[in-house]
């Protein structure tokens, strides 16, 4: 444990000298994590040496230390263990050093090495490719801090439910791997929370097949929700769209965001659409438009209006989709508008 009492202590001169010799910008460290410079023991040269062994040049070493100064407080033994650990999933040291430069905090969190190793081996056994595991290590490192038993428990709960809902044994592995690749954070939930959320959907008359469909569409986000927020969102949608339970169910299957987003978020997005002159009937016809933020909707409407496309009288499908989807739609409308009314080189058929 490192002390953060900065008042009574002076910066460690030896640490400063070693950092200067590596061309590290010390003002950056002072600004963000000055407490690192106050510690009695730091392994500046040793950590720099390990990074250089892996192929990092002087600029890369300085960049890593500036971004994650606490790296120099770890012992060489800790960093070498972490290096061996990450090499289980990295193709080579060139890839490893690139990852450390991009995500130094993830690499220099060494307190959970036993759990990290057990989880890496578990994910490999499960069939996750190494490039996916490295993505998890850098973007969702806290899933590796869990004891492996907890992660196994969550996976087993998912597998059991998948089969209970009518999923086939043959497709189960692919389904689990896809779900994990899309949203590794499902592993931060408890098995109980997962179970409760699935039961909530079944109590709301979603068939097993529909629940499976929702799980795939929601990319696992359903496991980060709770029955209270889902119930509130469902009631809100029912009141706005003035529909029966069966109709609402169809809307949710079409647009799972109605289940996923909280009432304040849905309210704000709905309000933004109504301000643009879009009717509730149009939104009910194309609920997926609620997946977009108000800013994105405004930007897309503006672009389409510039082409003379009136969204109020048209259908909202043209607003939907990812940025790429919208660009394709916009391009089609634009080329349609620019197309000449007649082909000047085509022969004219004039009746005698």
N, C-alpha and C positions, 0 to 999 in steps of 0.2 A: 504494500500500500504506500502511495506517495503522498507526501504532505502538500497541501495547497495553501499553507499559511505564508503569504508572500511578504508580509510586512517586516518580519524580524530576520529575514534571511537575505544573503547576497547571492548573486549569480555565481555559478561554479566556473572559475577562470579556465580550468583545464578543459571543461566541456566547450567553452566559448572558443578557445584556441583551436581545438580539434574541428569544430564546425567551420571556423574561418578557413582552415587549411583545405576544407572540402568545397569552398565557395558557396556555402549555404547562406541564404539571406536571413540573418538572425532577427532583423526587425519584424519579419513575418511571424517568426516563432513568438517573439515578445508580444506581438499584437494578439495572437490567438491562445497560445498555451505557455505563457511565461514560466509557470510552475515547473515545467520540464527542466529549465535552465538552472533551477535552484537545488536540484537533487545532488546529494553527495556523490552518488555513483552513476556514471553513464558509460555506455559502451559504444561511443561514436565510431572510433576507428574499426572496432571489430565488426559492427553491423555493416559499415560501409564496405569492409573487406568481403563479407559474405555476399553482399549485393553485387560487388565487382566480379567475384568468382562466378556468379550466375550470368555475367555478361553485361552488367549495367555500366554505362560510361559515367564520367564525372557529373554531367548535367542531370542524368537520370537519378543518380544517387542523391544529389542536392534537392532535386524536385520531390523525391519520395520523403526525405527527412523534413522538408518544409511543409509538406501536406500532412504528415503524420509524425510530429516531433517525438511522441512517446515511443517510437520505434527504438530510439537509442537507450531506452531504459530497460529493454529486454536483454537477457543474457544471451551470448552466442549459442549456448546449448538449446535454449528455447527456440531461437530462430532457425537453427539447423533442423530441429524436430519438425517445425512448421513447414520448412522447405521440403523435407522428406514426405510429409503428409500431403502437401499439394501436388507433389510429383506423382502421386498415385493416380491423378486424373489429368495432369498436364502432359502434352505430347513431348515437350522438351523444355529446357531452362529458358530458351528465348521466349516461349509463350508465357512461362511463369513470371519472368521479370516484367513482361508487358502488363500482365494482370496486376502485379504488385504496384506498378506505377499508376495504373488506373484506379485501383481499389486498395490503397495501403492500409486503411483502417481494418478492412476485413482480414487481411493477411496478418497484421500485427496484433490481433486479438488471440492471445495464446493460452488463455486460462482454461479452455475447454478441450484441450488436445485429445484426451481419451474419447470424449463424446464425438468429437469431429471425426476421428479415425473410424470409430464403430459405425457412425452414420454414413460415411463415404462407402465403406464396405457393404453396408445394408442396401444403399441405393444402387450399387453396382450389381448386387445379387438380384435386386428387383428388376433389373434390365434397363435402367436409365443409362443413356450414353454418357461418356466422360465429359463431352462438351456441354451437356445439360447440367451435370454436377458442378462443373467449374462456374457456370452461370449462377447456380444456386449459391456457391461459396462466396461469390462477389456481390450478388444483388440481394440475397436473402440469407446472410450468414447465421442469423439467430436460429434458423431451423436445425443447425448443426450443434447448437449448444444444449438442445434437449437430450436427455438420456435416450439411447437408441430404442429402448423398450416403449417409450411414449410414442415415438414415430411409428413403430411397428403396430402399436395398438390402434392408432388412427387409420393406418392403411388397412388393417384387418377389418375395422368397422366399415370402411368404404367398400371393401370387397364383399363382405357379408350382405350389406344393403343392396349392392348392385345385383347380386344373385337373387335376393328376396324380391326385388322389384321386377324380376323377369329377364334380367340381362343374362347373356349366355357365358358359360365358362370359357369358351373359345375367345370371346371378345374382351373378357374382363381385364386381362393384362394390358391390352392396347388402351382401354378406357382409362385405367388407373394412371398409366404413364402419361397419357395426353393431359389428364386432369392436373397431374403434378407439374408438368412442363408449363402449362398455362398459368397455374397459380400455386406455387410451392407453399404459400403462406397458410394453406389449409392445414398444414402440419402444426400450426401454432394453436389450433383449436383443440378442444377436448372431445373425446369420443361421445360423451354425453350430449354436448352441444350439437354435434352432427346428427345424432339420433333424434333429438328433440325437434330440430328443423325439418327433418324428413317426415316425422309424425305430424307436424303442423300442416304440411302440404296435404297429407293423406286425409286429415280431419276436414280440410277445406275441399274435399271431394275431387282432388286430382287423382286420376287413376295411376296405377303403378307405371304404366307406359309413359304417361304425361310427366310424372315426377322424374323419370329417367331422362326424358327430353329436356326438362328444365335444368337438370344437373349439368348436362352437356352444354346447353346454351349459356348458362351462367358462369361457366369456366371455374366452378368451385366456389364462387363468391357467396353462394347461398350458405356455406358453412360459417361465414363470418357474420351472419345476421342473427337476429333472435326473433322468437315468435311474436313478441310485443311490437317491434318496429314493423314486421311484415303485416301484422293484423291492422295496424294504423294505416299503412300504405294501401292495403286492399280496400279498407273502408273509404279512404279518401278518393280512390279511383272510382269506386262504385257510385259515390255521390256526384262526382264531377260528370261521369259519362252516363249517369242515370240508366244503369243496365242491371239485368238480372244476374244471379250468381253464375249461371251457365255462360252468359255473354262475357262476364268479367273474366272467367276462367280462360276463355278463348283469347281475350285481349292480353292476359298475362303470358299465355303460351306464345303469342305473337311478339310480345315485348316484355321479357322478364324484368326489365328495368323498373316496371311498375311495382315489382315486389322488392327489388333491391334498393332503390333510392328511398330516402326518408321523406316524410311529408313536406318539410320545408324546401327540400330540393325540388320535388315535383311541383310544388306551388309556384316557386320562382320560375321554373321552366315554362309552366303553363301560362303564367302571367306574361312572360316575354313573348310567347307565341300569339296570345290574344291581342297584345299591344300592336303587333304587326298586322292586325286585321284578319288573322286566321281564326276560323270558327272551331268550337268544341267538336262539332260533327266531323270536320276535316281531321282533327287530331284523333278522334275515335277511329276513323277509317285507317289512319296511318300512325298508330301510337309510338312506333319506333323513333319518331321525331323527338320524343322526350328523352332519348338517350343522349341528345346533343345539348351542349351548354348554350345559354342564351346568346353569348358572344358569337359562337359558331353559327347559330341560326341567323342572327342579324347579318353577319358577313355574307352568308350564302344567299340570303334574300336580296341583299344589295347587288351582288354580282348578277343574279338572274334578272333583277329589275332592269339593270343596265342593258340587257339584251331585249327588253320589252316583254319579258315573261311575267305574267301576273299571277303570283302565288295564291292570291285570295280566291281567284276563280278556278285555279288549277288544282292538281293533286299534289300532295306533299311528298310523294315518292322522290321527286327531284332534289329534295333537301337532304334525303337520308344517306346513310352509309359513312364509310371512312373518308378521309381526305381524298384518297385515290379514287374511290367510287364517285365522289362528287365531281372531281375533275373530269372524269369520263362523261358523266351526265351533262356537265356544263359544255364540254367540247361538242357533244352531239347537238345540243340546242343551238350553239353558236354556228356550227357548220350548216344547220338547217336554215338558220336565219340568213346566212351569207350566200346560200345557194341561189343562182340566178333563176328567175321565174321560167324562162324558156332557154333552150339550148341554142345559142346563136349559130352553131354550125349544122344544126339539124335541118333537113329539107322541110319547107313549109308545104302543107297539103291544102291547096286552095281549090275550092270547088269551082267548076266552070260556071 
